[in-house]
Amino acid sequence: MDFKRIDGVAPAGRVKGIGSEQSRRNRDQHHQDEEQPEEQAEHQELHDLVSLASLNAVEELVQTRIVRVEQKSEEEAEKHPHFDRTV
């Protein structure tokens, strides 16, 4: 009996080899994850600090800025980039 190769399908032995390699990598990664909880906690803390700093910077940029003026200086205030007539 003559077997022909089907494109996109790996021989059975090769599939098993890839699967076992993936299992080994998963076990190794799990082992490394258990060994480094302090490092991960530190990384998460740094990530949180950067996120908080980014949010604060964005909040500062988008804050509504209101320029309060007296009637006599309204023309000057209108030239200000944050002038708001509703005040």
Gaussian input, Z-matrix of N, CA and C with variables (Angstrom, degrees):
# hf/3-21g

backbone

0 1
 N
 C     1     B1
 C     2     B2     1     A1
 N     3     B3     2     A2     1     D1
 C     4     B4     3     A3     2     D2
 C     5     B5     4     A4     3     D3
 N     6     B6     5     A5     4     D4
 C     7     B7     6     A6     5     D5
 C     8     B8     7     A7     6     D6
 N     9     B9     8     A8     7     D7
 C    10    B10     9     A9     8     D8
 C    11    B11    10    A10     9     D9
 N    12    B12    11    A11    10    D10
 C    13    B13    12    A12    11    D11
 C    14    B14    13    A13    12    D12
 N    15    B15    14    A14    13    D13
 C    16    B16    15    A15    14    D14
 C    17    B17    16    A16    15    D15
 N    18    B18    17    A17    16    D16
 C    19    B19    18    A18    17    D17
 C    20    B20    19    A19    18    D18
 N    21    B21    20    A20    19    D19
 C    22    B22    21    A21    20    D20
 C    23    B23    22    A22    21    D21
 N    24    B24    23    A23    22    D22
 C    25    B25    24    A24    23    D23
 C    26    B26    25    A25    24    D24
 N    27    B27    26    A26    25    D25
 C    28    B28    27    A27    26    D26
 C    29    B29    28    A28    27    D27
 N    30    B30    29    A29    28    D28
 C    31    B31    30    A30    29    D29
 C    32    B32    31    A31    30    D30
 N    33    B33    32    A32    31    D31
 C    34    B34    33    A33    32    D32
 C    35    B35    34    A34    33    D33
 N    36    B36    35    A35    34    D34
 C    37    B37    36    A36    35    D35
 C    38    B38    37    A37    36    D36
 N    39    B39    38    A38    37    D37
 C    40    B40    39    A39    38    D38
 C    41    B41    40    A40    39    D39
 N    42    B42    41    A41    40    D40
 C    43    B43    42    A42    41    D41
 C    44    B44    43    A43    42    D42
 N    45    B45    44    A44    43    D43
 C    46    B46    45    A45    44    D44
 C    47    B47    46    A46    45    D45
 N    48    B48    47    A47    46    D46
 C    49    B49    48    A48    47    D47
 C    50    B50    49    A49    48    D48
 N    51    B51    50    A50    49    D49
 C    52    B52    51    A51    50    D50
 C    53    B53    52    A52    51    D51
 N    54    B54    53    A53    52    D52
 C    55    B55    54    A54    53    D53
 C    56    B56    55    A55    54    D54
 N    57    B57    56    A56    55    D55
 C    58    B58    57    A57    56    D56
 C    59    B59    58    A58    57    D57
 N    60    B60    59    A59    58    D58
 C    61    B61    60    A60    59    D59
 C    62    B62    61    A61    60    D60
 N    63    B63    62    A62    61    D61
 C    64    B64    63    A63    62    D62
 C    65    B65    64    A64    63    D63
 N    66    B66    65    A65    64    D64
 C    67    B67    66    A66    65    D65
 C    68    B68    67    A67    66    D66
 N    69    B69    68    A68    67    D67
 C    70    B70    69    A69    68    D68
 C    71    B71    70    A70    69    D69
 N    72    B72    71    A71    70    D70
 C    73    B73    72    A72    71    D71
 C    74    B74    73    A73    72    D72
 N    75    B75    74    A74    73    D73
 C    76    B76    75    A75    74    D74
 C    77    B77    76    A76    75    D75
 N    78    B78    77    A77    76    D76
 C    79    B79    78    A78    77    D77
 C    80    B80    79    A79    78    D78
 N    81    B81    80    A80    79    D79
 C    82    B82    81    A81    80    D80
 C    83    B83    82    A82    81    D81
 N    84    B84    83    A83    82    D82
 C    85    B85    84    A84    83    D83
 C    86    B86    85    A85    84    D84
 N    87    B87    86    A86    85    D85
 C    88    B88    87    A87    86    D86
 C    89    B89    88    A88    87    D87
 N    90    B90    89    A89    88    D88
 C    91    B91    90    A90    89    D89
 C    92    B92    91    A91    90    D90
 N    93    B93    92    A92    91    D91
 C    94    B94    93    A93    92    D92
 C    95    B95    94    A94    93    D93
 N    96    B96    95    A95    94    D94
 C    97    B97    96    A96    95    D95
 C    98    B98    97    A97    96    D96
 N    99    B99    98    A98    97    D97
 C   100   B100    99    A99    98    D98
 C   101   B101   100   A100    99    D99
 N   102   B102   101   A101   100   D100
 C   103   B103   102   A102   101   D101
 C   104   B104   103   A103   102   D102
 N   105   B105   104   A104   103   D103
 C   106   B106   105   A105   104   D104
 C   107   B107   106   A106   105   D105
 N   108   B108   107   A107   106   D106
 C   109   B109   108   A108   107   D107
 C   110   B110   109   A109   108   D108
 N   111   B111   110   A110   109   D109
 C   112   B112   111   A111   110   D110
 C   113   B113   112   A112   111   D111
 N   114   B114   113   A113   112   D112
 C   115   B115   114   A114   113   D113
 C   116   B116   115   A115   114   D114
 N   117   B117   116   A116   115   D115
 C   118   B118   117   A117   116   D116
 C   119   B119   118   A118   117   D117
 N   120   B120   119   A119   118   D118
 C   121   B121   120   A120   119   D119
 C   122   B122   121   A121   120   D120
 N   123   B123   122   A122   121   D121
 C   124   B124   123   A123   122   D122
 C   125   B125   124   A124   123   D123
 N   126   B126   125   A125   124   D124
 C   127   B127   126   A126   125   D125
 C   128   B128   127   A127   126   D126
 N   129   B129   128   A128   127   D127
 C   130   B130   129   A129   128   D128
 C   131   B131   130   A130   129   D129
 N   132   B132   131   A131   130   D130
 C   133   B133   132   A132   131   D131
 C   134   B134   133   A133   132   D132
 N   135   B135   134   A134   133   D133
 C   136   B136   135   A135   134   D134
 C   137   B137   136   A136   135   D135
 N   138   B138   137   A137   136   D136
 C   139   B139   138   A138   137   D137
 C   140   B140   139   A139   138   D138
 N   141   B141   140   A140   139   D139
 C   142   B142   141   A141   140   D140
 C   143   B143   142   A142   141   D141
 N   144   B144   143   A143   142   D142
 C   145   B145   144   A144   143   D143
 C   146   B146   145   A145   144   D144
 N   147   B147   146   A146   145   D145
 C   148   B148   147   A147   146   D146
 C   149   B149   148   A148   147   D147
 N   150   B150   149   A149   148   D148
 C   151   B151   150   A150   149   D149
 C   152   B152   151   A151   150   D150
 N   153   B153   152   A152   151   D151
 C   154   B154   153   A153   152   D152
 C   155   B155   154   A154   153   D153
 N   156   B156   155   A155   154   D154
 C   157   B157   156   A156   155   D155
 C   158   B158   157   A157   156   D156
 N   159   B159   158   A158   157   D157
 C   160   B160   159   A159   158   D158
 C   161   B161   160   A160   159   D159
 N   162   B162   161   A161   160   D160
 C   163   B163   162   A162   161   D161
 C   164   B164   163   A163   162   D162
 N   165   B165   164   A164   163   D163
 C   166   B166   165   A165   164   D164
 C   167   B167   166   A166   165   D165
 N   168   B168   167   A167   166   D166
 C   169   B169   168   A168   167   D167
 C   170   B170   169   A169   168   D168
 N   171   B171   170   A170   169   D169
 C   172   B172   171   A171   170   D170
 C   173   B173   172   A172   171   D171
 N   174   B174   173   A173   172   D172
 C   175   B175   174   A174   173   D173
 C   176   B176   175   A175   174   D174
 N   177   B177   176   A176   175   D175
 C   178   B178   177   A177   176   D176
 C   179   B179   178   A178   177   D177
 N   180   B180   179   A179   178   D178
 C   181   B181   180   A180   179   D179
 C   182   B182   181   A181   180   D180
 N   183   B183   182   A182   181   D181
 C   184   B184   183   A183   182   D182
 C   185   B185   184   A184   183   D183
 N   186   B186   185   A185   184   D184
 C   187   B187   186   A186   185   D185
 C   188   B188   187   A187   186   D186
 N   189   B189   188   A188   187   D187
 C   190   B190   189   A189   188   D188
 C   191   B191   190   A190   189   D189
 N   192   B192   191   A191   190   D190
 C   193   B193   192   A192   191   D191
 C   194   B194   193   A193   192   D192
 N   195   B195   194   A194   193   D193
 C   196   B196   195   A195   194   D194
 C   197   B197   196   A196   195   D195
 N   198   B198   197   A197   196   D196
 C   199   B199   198   A198   197   D197
 C   200   B200   199   A199   198   D198
 N   201   B201   200   A200   199   D199
 C   202   B202   201   A201   200   D200
 C   203   B203   202   A202   201   D201
 N   204   B204   203   A203   202   D202
 C   205   B205   204   A204   203   D203
 C   206   B206   205   A205   204   D204
 N   207   B207   206   A206   205   D205
 C   208   B208   207   A207   206   D206
 C   209   B209   208   A208   207   D207
 N   210   B210   209   A209   208   D208
 C   211   B211   210   A210   209   D209
 C   212   B212   211   A211   210   D210
 N   213   B213   212   A212   211   D211
 C   214   B214   213   A213   212   D212
 C   215   B215   214   A214   213   D213
 N   216   B216   215   A215   214   D214
 C   217   B217   216   A216   215   D215
 C   218   B218   217   A217   216   D216
 N   219   B219   218   A218   217   D217
 C   220   B220   219   A219   218   D218
 C   221   B221   220   A220   219   D219
 N   222   B222   221   A221   220   D220
 C   223   B223   222   A222   221   D221
 C   224   B224   223   A223   222   D222
 N   225   B225   224   A224   223   D223
 C   226   B226   225   A225   224   D224
 C   227   B227   226   A226   225   D225
 N   228   B228   227   A227   226   D226
 C   229   B229   228   A228   227   D227
 C   230   B230   229   A229   228   D228
 N   231   B231   230   A230   229   D229
 C   232   B232   231   A231   230   D230
 C   233   B233   232   A232   231   D231
 N   234   B234   233   A233   232   D232
 C   235   B235   234   A234   233   D233
 C   236   B236   235   A235   234   D234
 N   237   B237   236   A236   235   D235
 C   238   B238   237   A237   236   D236
 C   239   B239   238   A238   237   D237
 N   240   B240   239   A239   238   D238
 C   241   B241   240   A240   239   D239
 C   242   B242   241   A241   240   D240
 N   243   B243   242   A242   241   D241
 C   244   B244   243   A243   242   D242
 C   245   B245   244   A244   243   D243
 N   246   B246   245   A245   244   D244
 C   247   B247   246   A246   245   D245
 C   248   B248   247   A247   246   D246
 N   249   B249   248   A248   247   D247
 C   250   B250   249   A249   248   D248
 C   251   B251   250   A250   249   D249
 N   252   B252   251   A251   250   D250
 C   253   B253   252   A252   251   D251
 C   254   B254   253   A253   252   D252
 N   255   B255   254   A254   253   D253
 C   256   B256   255   A255   254   D254
 C   257   B257   256   A256   255   D255
 N   258   B258   257   A257   256   D256
 C   259   B259   258   A258   257   D257
 C   260   B260   259   A259   258   D258

   B1=1.4449
   B2=1.5311
   B3=1.3050
   B4=1.4616
   B5=1.5363
   B6=1.3527
   B7=1.4697
   B8=1.5220
   B9=1.2955
   B10=1.4640
   B11=1.5263
   B12=1.3120
   B13=1.4630
   B14=1.5234
   B15=1.3149
   B16=1.4629
   B17=1.5265
   B18=1.3446
   B19=1.4652
   B20=1.5214
   B21=1.3378
   B22=1.4500
   B23=1.5130
   B24=1.3218
   B25=1.4608
   B26=1.5187
   B27=1.3121
   B28=1.4658
   B29=1.5244
   B30=1.3232
   B31=1.4668
   B32=1.5271
   B33=1.3128
   B34=1.4655
   B35=1.5198
   B36=1.3172
   B37=1.4622
   B38=1.5144
   B39=1.3028
   B40=1.4612
   B41=1.5283
   B42=1.2957
   B43=1.4586
   B44=1.5209
   B45=1.3274
   B46=1.4555
   B47=1.5281
   B48=1.3218
   B49=1.4611
   B50=1.5184
   B51=1.3039
   B52=1.4618
   B53=1.5251
   B54=1.3282
   B55=1.4565
   B56=1.5117
   B57=1.3200
   B58=1.4609
   B59=1.5267
   B60=1.3135
   B61=1.4650
   B62=1.5295
   B63=1.3179
   B64=1.4635
   B65=1.5246
   B66=1.3126
   B67=1.4649
   B68=1.5225
   B69=1.3304
   B70=1.4601
   B71=1.5279
   B72=1.3241
   B73=1.4666
   B74=1.5253
   B75=1.3291
   B76=1.4686
   B77=1.5196
   B78=1.3430
   B79=1.4663
   B80=1.5225
   B81=1.3382
   B82=1.4661
   B83=1.5283
   B84=1.3128
   B85=1.4634
   B86=1.5234
   B87=1.3163
   B88=1.4629
   B89=1.5277
   B90=1.3141
   B91=1.4666
   B92=1.5339
   B93=1.3283
   B94=1.4685
   B95=1.5277
   B96=1.3299
   B97=1.4640
   B98=1.5194
   B99=1.3293
   B100=1.4645
   B101=1.5194
   B102=1.3315
   B103=1.4595
   B104=1.5219
   B105=1.3187
   B106=1.4572
   B107=1.5331
   B108=1.3324
   B109=1.4722
   B110=1.5237
   B111=1.3484
   B112=1.4687
   B113=1.5199
   B114=1.3232
   B115=1.4664
   B116=1.5286
   B117=1.3216
   B118=1.4643
   B119=1.5266
   B120=1.3259
   B121=1.4679
   B122=1.5267
   B123=1.3312
   B124=1.4640
   B125=1.5253
   B126=1.3302
   B127=1.4632
   B128=1.5330
   B129=1.3360
   B130=1.4608
   B131=1.5270
   B132=1.3328
   B133=1.4606
   B134=1.5310
   B135=1.3348
   B136=1.4660
   B137=1.5214
   B138=1.3274
   B139=1.4604
   B140=1.5258
   B141=1.3378
   B142=1.4605
   B143=1.5270
   B144=1.3451
   B145=1.4642
   B146=1.5249
   B147=1.3266
   B148=1.4666
   B149=1.5232
   B150=1.3333
   B151=1.4615
   B152=1.5235
   B153=1.3247
   B154=1.4610
   B155=1.5262
   B156=1.3256
   B157=1.4639
   B158=1.5274
   B159=1.3261
   B160=1.4593
   B161=1.5229
   B162=1.3276
   B163=1.4636
   B164=1.5206
   B165=1.3254
   B166=1.4661
   B167=1.5198
   B168=1.3315
   B169=1.4652
   B170=1.5237
   B171=1.3219
   B172=1.4624
   B173=1.5240
   B174=1.3209
   B175=1.4671
   B176=1.5231
   B177=1.3196
   B178=1.4605
   B179=1.5246
   B180=1.3313
   B181=1.4602
   B182=1.5251
   B183=1.3203
   B184=1.4595
   B185=1.5205
   B186=1.3189
   B187=1.4643
   B188=1.5209
   B189=1.3148
   B190=1.4595
   B191=1.5180
   B192=1.2953
   B193=1.4630
   B194=1.5312
   B195=1.3087
   B196=1.4603
   B197=1.5209
   B198=1.3151
   B199=1.4557
   B200=1.5215
   B201=1.3259
   B202=1.4660
   B203=1.5273
   B204=1.3038
   B205=1.4607
   B206=1.5220
   B207=1.2994
   B208=1.4582
   B209=1.5190
   B210=1.3001
   B211=1.4567
   B212=1.5264
   B213=1.3182
   B214=1.4684
   B215=1.5321
   B216=1.3492
   B217=1.4646
   B218=1.5322
   B219=1.3281
   B220=1.4621
   B221=1.5259
   B222=1.3208
   B223=1.4658
   B224=1.5276
   B225=1.3141
   B226=1.4660
   B227=1.5311
   B228=1.3121
   B229=1.4668
   B230=1.5252
   B231=1.3429
   B232=1.4623
   B233=1.5231
   B234=1.3074
   B235=1.4657
   B236=1.5286
   B237=1.3384
   B238=1.4656
   B239=1.5339
   B240=1.3413
   B241=1.4692
   B242=1.5297
   B243=1.3424
   B244=1.4591
   B245=1.5266
   B246=1.3223
   B247=1.4587
   B248=1.5227
   B249=1.3351
   B250=1.4645
   B251=1.5247
   B252=1.3157
   B253=1.4598
   B254=1.5303
   B255=1.3235
   B256=1.4697
   B257=1.5168
   B258=1.3118
   B259=1.4690
   B260=1.5039
   A1=108.35
   A2=116.82
   A3=122.37
   A4=109.13
   A5=116.41
   A6=121.08
   A7=109.51
   A8=116.49
   A9=121.50
   A10=108.87
   A11=115.46
   A12=120.75
   A13=108.72
   A14=116.39
   A15=121.61
   A16=106.95
   A17=116.69
   A18=120.39
   A19=110.67
   A20=115.17
   A21=121.06
   A22=113.54
   A23=118.12
   A24=120.98
   A25=108.03
   A26=116.60
   A27=121.18
   A28=109.65
   A29=117.22
   A30=120.11
   A31=110.29
   A32=116.86
   A33=122.21
   A34=113.00
   A35=118.99
   A36=121.75
   A37=112.10
   A38=116.11
   A39=120.75
   A40=111.07
   A41=117.10
   A42=120.94
   A43=109.75
   A44=116.51
   A45=120.58
   A46=110.48
   A47=116.94
   A48=121.09
   A49=111.84
   A50=117.64
   A51=121.38
   A52=109.79
   A53=116.63
   A54=120.89
   A55=112.21
   A56=117.08
   A57=119.63
   A58=110.54
   A59=117.11
   A60=120.96
   A61=109.88
   A62=116.54
   A63=120.61
   A64=110.52
   A65=117.32
   A66=120.71
   A67=110.67
   A68=116.30
   A69=120.43
   A70=110.15
   A71=116.31
   A72=119.54
   A73=110.87
   A74=116.76
   A75=119.94
   A76=111.07
   A77=116.47
   A78=120.10
   A79=110.30
   A80=116.67
   A81=120.50
   A82=110.91
   A83=116.41
   A84=120.54
   A85=110.37
   A86=116.91
   A87=120.83
   A88=110.24
   A89=115.88
   A90=120.65
   A91=110.31
   A92=116.57
   A93=120.52
   A94=110.48
   A95=116.89
   A96=120.43
   A97=111.45
   A98=116.59
   A99=119.95
   A100=111.76
   A101=117.26
   A102=121.16
   A103=112.85
   A104=118.86
   A105=120.62
   A106=113.87
   A107=120.43
   A108=118.81
   A109=112.80
   A110=117.41
   A111=119.92
   A112=110.62
   A113=115.77
   A114=119.77
   A115=110.30
   A116=116.58
   A117=119.77
   A118=111.08
   A119=116.80
   A120=120.22
   A121=110.36
   A122=116.33
   A123=120.63
   A124=110.42
   A125=116.26
   A126=120.71
   A127=109.94
   A128=116.97
   A129=120.81
   A130=110.81
   A131=116.39
   A132=120.42
   A133=110.51
   A134=117.11
   A135=120.46
   A136=110.56
   A137=116.35
   A138=120.79
   A139=110.41
   A140=116.50
   A141=120.83
   A142=111.55
   A143=116.90
   A144=120.34
   A145=111.13
   A146=116.44
   A147=120.31
   A148=109.64
   A149=116.69
   A150=120.08
   A151=111.10
   A152=116.64
   A153=120.84
   A154=111.00
   A155=116.74
   A156=120.45
   A157=110.39
   A158=117.00
   A159=120.86
   A160=110.91
   A161=116.34
   A162=119.67
   A163=111.62
   A164=116.71
   A165=120.18
   A166=111.00
   A167=116.70
   A168=120.30
   A169=110.76
   A170=116.59
   A171=120.18
   A172=110.29
   A173=116.60
   A174=120.28
   A175=110.73
   A176=116.07
   A177=120.18
   A178=110.82
   A179=116.52
   A180=119.86
   A181=112.45
   A182=117.03
   A183=119.06
   A184=113.78
   A185=117.68
   A186=119.91
   A187=109.81
   A188=114.40
   A189=118.85
   A190=108.07
   A191=114.83
   A192=119.56
   A193=107.66
   A194=115.28
   A195=120.52
   A196=109.12
   A197=114.92
   A198=120.67
   A199=107.16
   A200=115.89
   A201=120.61
   A202=108.06
   A203=114.59
   A204=118.73
   A205=110.07
   A206=114.05
   A207=119.63
   A208=107.06
   A209=116.55
   A210=121.13
   A211=112.53
   A212=116.79
   A213=118.28
   A214=113.02
   A215=118.83
   A216=119.15
   A217=112.38
   A218=117.26
   A219=120.91
   A220=112.52
   A221=117.80
   A222=119.74
   A223=111.18
   A224=115.72
   A225=119.20
   A226=110.71
   A227=116.12
   A228=120.08
   A229=111.61
   A230=116.86
   A231=119.66
   A232=111.71
   A233=116.65
   A234=120.62
   A235=111.55
   A236=115.91
   A237=120.29
   A238=109.21
   A239=118.83
   A240=120.57
   A241=114.19
   A242=118.64
   A243=120.69
   A244=112.30
   A245=117.03
   A246=120.63
   A247=110.37
   A248=115.33
   A249=121.13
   A250=108.08
   A251=117.38
   A252=122.63
   A253=111.93
   A254=119.03
   A255=121.35
   A256=113.68
   A257=119.68
   A258=121.83
   A259=109.80
   D1=133.66
   D2=-175.93
   D3=-107.10
   D4=123.90
   D5=179.66
   D6=-98.14
   D7=135.88
   D8=178.13
   D9=-106.18
   D10=145.51
   D11=178.69
   D12=-76.00
   D13=133.71
   D14=176.98
   D15=-102.99
   D16=125.04
   D17=-178.88
   D18=-59.86
   D19=135.56
   D20=177.23
   D21=88.95
   D22=-4.36
   D23=-179.99
   D24=-117.42
   D25=122.26
   D26=-179.04
   D27=-84.69
   D28=152.83
   D29=175.62
   D30=-59.82
   D31=152.95
   D32=-173.99
   D33=-55.78
   D34=-43.33
   D35=-179.10
   D36=-61.70
   D37=-37.31
   D38=-179.24
   D39=-68.20
   D40=-40.12
   D41=179.11
   D42=-61.30
   D43=-44.24
   D44=179.40
   D45=-62.71
   D46=-40.26
   D47=179.49
   D48=-62.54
   D49=-42.79
   D50=179.51
   D51=-65.17
   D52=-42.97
   D53=179.69
   D54=-62.18
   D55=-43.07
   D56=-178.87
   D57=-69.80
   D58=-34.15
   D59=176.96
   D60=-64.34
   D61=-42.21
   D62=178.54
   D63=-64.09
   D64=-41.34
   D65=178.27
   D66=-61.04
   D67=-41.99
   D68=179.53
   D69=-63.76
   D70=-43.13
   D71=179.01
   D72=-63.37
   D73=-39.85
   D74=178.16
   D75=-62.60
   D76=-43.52
   D77=178.94
   D78=-63.18
   D79=-44.18
   D80=179.64
   D81=-61.47
   D82=-43.89
   D83=-179.58
   D84=-64.14
   D85=-42.68
   D86=178.69
   D87=-61.43
   D88=-40.97
   D89=179.01
   D90=-64.06
   D91=-43.20
   D92=178.81
   D93=-64.87
   D94=-39.07
   D95=179.19
   D96=-62.31
   D97=-38.03
   D98=179.10
   D99=-70.15
   D100=-30.14
   D101=-177.65
   D102=-77.77
   D103=-21.10
   D104=-169.90
   D105=-121.80
   D106=45.14
   D107=-179.58
   D108=-67.75
   D109=-33.58
   D110=179.73
   D111=-66.43
   D112=-42.14
   D113=179.80
   D114=-64.86
   D115=-40.29
   D116=178.28
   D117=-66.41
   D118=-39.23
   D119=178.60
   D120=-63.70
   D121=-41.21
   D122=178.35
   D123=-64.57
   D124=-42.60
   D125=178.79
   D126=-62.19
   D127=-42.95
   D128=179.55
   D129=-64.43
   D130=-39.61
   D131=179.13
   D132=-63.68
   D133=-43.57
   D134=177.57
   D135=-63.03
   D136=-41.52
   D137=178.46
   D138=-60.88
   D139=-43.29
   D140=179.01
   D141=-63.98
   D142=-40.00
   D143=179.25
   D144=-64.72
   D145=-41.95
   D146=178.69
   D147=-65.12
   D148=-41.85
   D149=178.74
   D150=-62.04
   D151=-43.97
   D152=179.38
   D153=-63.47
   D154=-43.13
   D155=178.47
   D156=-62.53
   D157=-40.42
   D158=178.83
   D159=-64.49
   D160=-44.32
   D161=178.85
   D162=-62.77
   D163=-41.31
   D164=178.50
   D165=-63.30
   D166=-40.69
   D167=179.42
   D168=-64.73
   D169=-42.95
   D170=179.43
   D171=-65.53
   D172=-42.90
   D173=179.29
   D174=-59.72
   D175=-41.07
   D176=179.62
   D177=-65.02
   D178=-36.62
   D179=-179.52
   D180=-70.12
   D181=-35.80
   D182=-174.38
   D183=-97.70
   D184=1.23
   D185=177.94
   D186=-57.79
   D187=140.12
   D188=176.48
   D189=-72.88
   D190=123.98
   D191=179.46
   D192=-107.13
   D193=126.57
   D194=-177.07
   D195=-117.13
   D196=130.78
   D197=177.78
   D198=-104.40
   D199=116.25
   D200=178.91
   D201=-93.72
   D202=131.51
   D203=-176.65
   D204=-134.64
   D205=157.22
   D206=170.82
   D207=-86.68
   D208=160.95
   D209=-176.92
   D210=-55.72
   D211=-38.29
   D212=-174.18
   D213=-70.10
   D214=-19.95
   D215=-179.02
   D216=-112.36
   D217=19.18
   D218=-176.42
   D219=-62.42
   D220=-37.01
   D221=179.69
   D222=-62.16
   D223=-39.00
   D224=177.56
   D225=-67.74
   D226=-39.23
   D227=-178.47
   D228=-66.49
   D229=-34.47
   D230=179.92
   D231=-61.56
   D232=-24.96
   D233=178.47
   D234=-77.05
   D235=-17.35
   D236=-178.97
   D237=-71.04
   D238=137.70
   D239=-175.57
   D240=-64.89
   D241=-18.04
   D242=-178.36
   D243=-109.89
   D244=20.15
   D245=-178.53
   D246=-64.50
   D247=136.11
   D248=177.36
   D249=-134.88
   D250=115.02
   D251=-175.88
   D252=-69.68
   D253=-18.16
   D254=-174.49
   D255=-71.74
   D256=-9.65
   D257=-177.76
   D258=-74.61

